[in-house]
Amino acid sequence: MKKILSMILIFSTALMLLSGCGQQTSDTVSMYDLRQTMEAADSSLPEMLCASNSDDDPDEKFANVSDMDYKKVESFFISYAKEGGKADEIVVIAVKDKNDVDEAVKSLESHREDRKKLLEQYEPEQVKRIEDGVVFSQGQYAVLIICDDVSAVRSTFEKAVK
């Protein structure tokens, strides 16, 4: 019995060591963890729904916020207010190639403008919140933040991806 346990222990240790030597395929942070952290930074956020690259048909969900070729995207999440008349939204796109981050930023700026035009008709009091939102990039990430405490959410993002 001791011999079998020893062999299992040796085999398990070898597997752990071998898996630690593999090439890391991504420098991005967990989008789930990032979303949770960013949402927690603004306690005034309403109930939020989420879509991400781990969902079924992620390319279709991504197309709701960006016209960028989905093949250029490593991962993303979209967090948006459950109540349709609220402007609150956080989007993070991690591109595979940092050279594509400007394209991702432009697509988020276009999305923000489209949201503004839509809400001008239905919820004009939300327009200023959209205008006060930010679109920026850091490394391979393009980010859109529309909420009451943009600076806290942005700061949380910047700390998380350092």
C-alpha positions in Angstrom: 0.0 0.0 0.0 2.9 2.4 0.9 4.5 1.6 -2.5 1.3 2.5 -4.4 0.8 5.8 -2.4 4.5 6.7 -3.0 4.0 6.1 -6.8 0.8 8.2 -6.8 2.6 11.0 -4.9 5.6 10.9 -7.3 3.4 10.9 -10.3 1.3 13.8 -9.0 4.4 15.8 -8.2 5.8 15.2 -11.6 2.5 16.3 -13.3 2.5 19.5 -11.2 6.1 20.3 -12.1 5.5 19.7 -15.8 2.4 21.8 -15.9 4.3 24.7 -14.3 6.9 24.6 -17.1 4.3 25.1 -19.9 4.3 28.3 -21.9 1.9 30.9 -20.6 -0.6 31.7 -23.4 -2.0 34.9 -21.9 -1.0 37.9 -19.9 -4.6 38.9 -19.3 -6.3 38.8 -16.0 -9.4 36.8 -15.3 -12.3 38.7 -16.8 -14.7 37.3 -14.2 -12.5 38.5 -11.3 -11.9 41.9 -13.1 -15.7 42.4 -13.6 -16.4 41.6 -9.9 -13.7 44.0 -8.7 -14.7 46.8 -11.0 -18.4 46.5 -10.2 -17.6 46.5 -6.4 -15.8 49.8 -6.8 -19.1 51.7 -7.4 -21.7 50.8 -4.8 -24.3 52.8 -6.6 -24.4 50.5 -9.6 -27.8 49.0 -10.2 -28.3 45.3 -10.7 -26.0 44.4 -13.6 -26.2 41.7 -16.2 -23.1 40.3 -17.9 -21.9 38.9 -21.2 -18.4 37.6 -21.8 -16.2 35.5 -24.1 -17.1 32.4 -21.9 -20.8 32.6 -22.9 -22.4 30.7 -25.8 -22.1 32.7 -29.0 -19.6 35.2 -27.6 -19.0 36.8 -31.0 -22.6 37.7 -31.3 -22.6 39.2 -27.8 -19.4 41.1 -28.6 -21.0 42.5 -31.7 -23.5 44.4 -29.5 -20.7 46.7 -28.3 -18.1 46.6 -31.1 -17.8 46.2 -34.8 -14.2 45.0 -34.4 -13.3 41.6 -35.9 -13.9 39.2 -33.0 -10.9 37.1 -34.1 -8.7 39.9 -32.8 -10.2 39.6 -29.3 -8.6 37.4 -26.6 -11.3 38.0 -24.0 -13.9 40.5 -23.0 -16.8 41.3 -20.7 -19.8 43.5 -20.9 -21.5 44.5 -17.7 -24.7 46.5 -18.2 -27.7 47.7 -16.2 -30.5 45.2 -16.0 -33.0 48.1 -16.2 -33.0 49.2 -19.8 -33.3 52.9 -19.0 -30.1 53.1 -17.1 -26.9 54.0 -18.8 -24.5 52.1 -16.4 -22.1 50.0 -18.4 -18.6 48.6 -18.1 -16.9 47.0 -21.0 -13.3 45.6 -21.1 -11.8 44.2 -24.2 -8.4 42.4 -24.2 -7.0 42.2 -27.7 -4.6 39.4 -28.8 -2.2 41.9 -30.4 -1.5 45.3 -28.7 -1.4 46.9 -32.1 -5.2 46.4 -32.3 -6.0 48.2 -29.0 -6.6 51.6 -30.8 -9.2 49.9 -33.0 -10.9 48.5 -29.9 -11.0 51.9 -28.3 -12.5 53.5 -31.4 -15.2 50.8 -31.5 -16.1 51.5 -27.8 -16.2 55.2 -28.5 -18.6 54.5 -31.4 -20.7 52.3 -29.0 -20.9 55.0 -26.4 -22.1 57.5 -29.1 -24.7 55.1 -30.2 -25.9 54.6 -26.6 -26.1 58.4 -26.2 -28.2 58.8 -29.3 -30.6 56.0 -28.2 -31.0 57.4 -24.7 -31.5 60.9 -25.9 -34.8 59.7 -27.2 -35.9 57.5 -24.3 -34.1 58.6 -21.2 -32.6 62.1 -21.7 -31.5 62.3 -18.1 -29.0 59.5 -18.7 -27.2 61.4 -21.5 -24.9 63.3 -19.1 -23.9 60.1 -17.4 -22.8 58.7 -20.8 -21.0 62.0 -21.6 -19.2 61.7 -18.3 -18.2 58.2 -19.0 -14.7 57.3 -20.2 -13.1 55.2 -22.9 -9.4 54.5 -22.6 -6.7 51.9 -23.1 -4.0 50.4 -21.0 -1.7 47.8 -22.4 -3.8 45.3 -24.4 -7.0 46.5 -22.8 -9.7 48.9 -24.2 -12.2 50.0 -21.6 -15.5 51.8 -21.4 -16.9 52.9 -18.0 -20.3 54.6 -17.6 -21.4 54.9 -14.0 -21.6 57.4 -11.1 -18.1 56.8 -9.7 -16.0 56.5 -12.9 -12.7 57.4 -11.2 -13.1 54.6 -8.6 -13.9 52.0 -11.2 -11.1 53.1 -13.4 -8.6 53.1 -10.5 -9.7 49.6 -9.6 -9.1 48.5 -13.2 -5.7 50.0 -13.4 -4.6 48.3 -10.1 -6.0 45.0 -11.3 -4.1 44.9 -14.6 -0.7 46.2 -13.3 
